[in-house]
Amino acid sequence: MSNVRIILEKPSLVYTNLDVIRGRVIVDLEYEESISSITVKLEGASRSRLFIPKPETDSGLDPIHKTEVEFHKFLYVVDTVFPPPGLPPKGSGYTVKPGEHEYPFSIKVPIKSACGTASAGIRDRLSFDLQKGAVDFAKESTNHHNDILPPSLSGILNDDAWIRYYLKVTVNFPKFYKPNLRAMEFFVFLPIEPPRPPFTKAETFAKRDYAFRSELMPKPKKSLFSFGHKDKHAAVVGPAPKFGIEVRLPSPPILVPRDPLPLRILVQKQVPYNASIFIRSLQLCLVSYTQIRAHSCNRTDVTKTPFFSRVDLKQPVGDEEASVGVETEVDPSAWAAASLPDTIAPTFTTCNISRRYELEVSVGISNGLLGGIDTIPFTLPVEVYSGIIPPPELIRAATTAANSLKPNPSVRRMQTGMVSTPTSPISGPSLSRANTAPFTNKPEESQYESAPPTYEDAMAAEIGPIDGPSRDRTFPQSGAYFTAEVEPGRGGKN
């Protein structure tokens, strides 16, 4: 039986913008055939599938659970490998002898998506649920968002949302009754970083005020040998230690998987005290929010990824002799090895799916090394970048086109966390909304007088592939990513 397949030159590579995907199309013909053309298409698509909320019924019968499906083809590039250049189109096709035939191809990945310029075919808009015996059909959507190509996405519950990239080869036969030959090859895509704003010393931070209750502190034990000796490891009876503790990130807060986390922790004494405060534990967790839309249906999936935990710390917090109001930075060596895992996708927005992140920081503190440990939580909104730096000439072109990015000097920094009232070391800090006061200053976007620069594909026409230390990211996907919903064998003519 005749068949066709794709062999990539670098099948395990994680591709990015401006890469040239090279490979070969292998056509194995059992008999002599007339072929109109052989095309290789570079395609990117996003699909979302959500249940429509059940309406309330008075009959007591369970209503049918229907779904909404939204499909977008935001990338569509075609390379014709047969007939070769110079041969005119021929309605009856060209005769190709039986046997194995090889056709090389190369397609450059653009920078931006172009959703709305290529309509999805019937095969793309159909999806099957084999377990339930259901067929879903994606209605036409007019809501499109074109920006830097989004990353590959998989692993969403029930495969309700995905973003896939693939090459599709089609051997077109001129006879309408003869099914075309098709094959698909999926690959993983990770986009370049958007233009970064100029570096400043501004910081994003979250802050809490905290106090130990003096009446709950254990009295230090005395012995014959402890006369005149002060044990810094024990809790001290006296004025209740009251201090402010902050966690800070650069502003804007940009994190890159595998890069060291630029986290700072600072303490400010608010009343005089001579107690020794210690950080006893530190947990870091990235919270991802995936917004999924399928026409009129919406859902937000929340996933937590813990990526750093230390419960054996004895890190001093500040200086007990420090003056009130003076900020002291905690030694960051305890979390120097903290970094996001390679599985994290960058922040993105596409037509029907978007992803944003928050960083949760949980700091365990104690009054002396013998006191109980209290956990103080913080939350900071962050952006995740891929770490794939665009070529300098592309950044210069984008910056020049946008007339550069000018920081607004009137905005110094943004508080994104919460300020809570002091609580006892037994109950821990209160998390109720009544005890929190969100910062209401200008949003971070208003820190710039003009819109940030953007990339255009016209700028990158003569720019070659990107090469750098971040190109070795693996960015693994779930097994379902590499399987098509419809088996791409001999199919119809579209």
Secondary structure, DSSP 8 states (H G I E B T S, - for coil): --EEEEEESSTT--B-TT-EEEEEEEEEESS-EEESEEEEEEEEEEEEEEE------SS-------EEEEEEEEEEEEEEEES-TT----TT-EEE-SEEEEEEEEEE--SB--TTSS---HHHHEEEETTTTEEEE-B-------SB----B---GGG-EEEEEEEEEEEE-SSTTS--EEEEEEE-B-----------S-EEEEEEEEE--GGGS------GGGTT---TTS---SS--EEEEEEEEESS-EE-TTS----EEEEEE-S-----EEEEEEEEEEEEEEEEEETTEEEEEEEEEEEEEE----EE-S-TT--TT-EEE--GGGGTT----TT----EE-SSEEEEEEEEEEEEEEESTTS-EEEEEEEEEEEE-------HHHHHHHHHHTT---B-TT---EE-S-------TTT-----GGG-----S--GGGGBSS------TTTTTT-----SGGGG------GGGGS-SS--SS----
